[in-house]
Amino acid sequence: LLNVDLYQFYAVKKGTLHSYSKLSDILLRIGNLALHEKRMKQTAYSRIESYLEELIQFGKT
């Protein structure tokens, strides 16, 4: 009986750890995607800003 209880406890614990591991993997992937998106937006905005500055300089000459 004790062996069965220990086995069930181990199985539940292993399943729980696996679930936490999966959840943490998912959260890390979401975080990485969010950072990537932020960098992409910053790059796009800086390119637009540079382009607008060039247009302004071109308009002044």
C-alpha positions in Angstrom: 0.0 0.0 0.0 2.8 2.4 0.9 4.5 1.7 -2.5 1.3 2.5 -4.3 0.9 5.8 -2.4 4.5 6.8 -3.1 4.2 5.9 -6.8 0.9 7.9 -7.1 2.6 10.8 -5.2 5.6 10.6 -7.6 3.4 10.4 -10.6 1.3 13.5 -9.6 4.5 15.4 -8.7 6.1 14.5 -12.0 3.0 15.6 -13.9 2.8 18.8 -12.0 6.5 19.6 -12.6 6.0 18.8 -16.3 3.0 21.2 -16.4 5.0 23.9 -14.7 7.8 23.3 -17.1 5.5 23.5 -20.1 3.9 26.7 -18.7 7.3 28.3 -18.1 8.3 27.4 -21.7 5.2 29.0 -23.0 5.7 32.2 -20.9 9.3 32.4 -22.1 8.2 32.1 -25.7 5.5 34.8 -25.3 8.1 37.1 -23.6 10.6 36.5 -26.4 8.0 37.2 -29.1 6.9 40.4 -27.3 10.5 41.6 -27.1 11.0 40.8 -30.8 7.9 42.7 -31.7 9.0 45.7 -29.7 12.4 45.7 -31.4 10.8 45.4 -34.8 8.5 48.4 -34.0 11.4 50.4 -32.8 13.4 49.7 -35.9 10.4 50.6 -38.1 9.8 53.8 -36.2 13.5 54.8 -36.4 13.5 54.2 -40.1 10.3 56.3 -40.6 11.9 59.0 -38.4 15.1 59.0 -40.5 13.0 59.1 -43.7 11.0 62.1 -42.4 14.2 63.9 -41.3 15.6 63.3 -44.8 12.4 64.7 -46.3 12.6 67.8 -44.1 16.2 68.3 -45.0 15.5 67.9 -48.7 12.6 70.4 -48.4 14.9 73.0 -46.8 17.4 72.8 -49.7 
